[in-house]
Amino acid sequence: MRTVEEIVHIIPLGHEVDRAIKPFEKYKANRAYLLSIIENKKYSADMTEKQGLFLDVVKNKLEKGIQVRVWNVDLFDMLEVMKNIS
């Protein structure tokens, strides 16, 4: 039985768009996971709102041919990031 190869990108998303989008010019994928701080009372509403804007831009660009899943992850907590990536 032949298996279908699936290529997945995991993107810890900060306040940048190019770093998240550029790899897809060379390395195509079937799915992308965007790790982002969406809701977290530890951080200011301004920061999470700004993060949401970057998340929307990246998600909209990637959804043109790639299945995108968004995960709420505290990117300032390395243990949580590693747990979600693994």
C-alpha positions in Angstrom: 0.0 0.0 0.0 1.4 3.4 -1.0 1.1 6.2 1.5 0.5 9.8 0.6 3.3 12.2 1.7 2.0 15.3 3.6 4.2 18.3 4.1 3.4 20.4 7.2 4.9 23.7 8.2 4.8 24.8 11.9 5.1 28.6 12.2 5.5 30.3 15.6 4.1 33.7 14.5 5.3 36.9 15.9 4.9 40.4 14.4 6.2 39.6 10.9 4.6 38.4 7.7 7.6 37.8 5.3 9.2 35.2 7.6 6.0 33.3 7.7 5.2 33.5 4.0 8.6 33.4 2.3 9.4 29.7 2.9 6.2 28.7 0.9 7.8 30.2 -2.3 10.3 27.4 -2.3 8.8 24.7 0.0 5.2 23.9 -0.7 3.0 22.3 2.0 -0.3 20.6 2.4 -1.0 22.1 5.8 0.4 24.9 8.1 0.0 25.4 11.8 0.2 29.0 13.0 1.2 29.2 16.6 0.2 32.6 17.9 -0.8 34.5 21.0 -4.5 35.0 20.3 -5.9 35.4 23.8 -3.8 35.7 26.9 -4.6 37.9 29.9 -0.9 38.0 30.9 -0.2 40.4 28.0 -1.7 43.8 27.0 -4.7 44.0 24.8 -2.8 46.2 22.4 -0.2 43.4 21.9 -2.7 40.7 21.4 -4.7 42.9 19.0 -1.6 43.7 17.0 -0.8 40.0 16.9 -4.2 39.3 15.6 -3.6 41.6 12.7 -0.5 39.8 11.7 -2.2 36.5 12.1 -5.1 37.5 9.8 -2.7 38.6 7.1 -0.6 35.5 7.2 -3.6 33.2 7.4 -5.3 34.9 4.4 -2.2 34.6 2.3 -1.7 30.9 3.1 -5.3 29.8 2.8 -5.0 30.2 -1.0 -4.1 26.5 -1.5 -3.0 25.4 2.0 -5.0 24.1 4.9 -4.3 26.4 7.8 -4.9 25.7 11.5 -4.4 28.3 14.2 -3.3 27.4 17.8 -3.3 29.8 20.7 0.1 29.4 22.2 2.0 31.6 24.6 5.1 32.2 22.5 7.0 33.7 25.4 6.8 30.4 27.3 9.4 28.1 25.6 8.1 25.0 27.3 4.6 25.6 26.0 5.9 26.3 22.5 7.9 23.0 22.5 4.9 21.1 23.9 2.7 22.4 21.0 5.3 21.8 18.3 5.9 18.2 19.4 
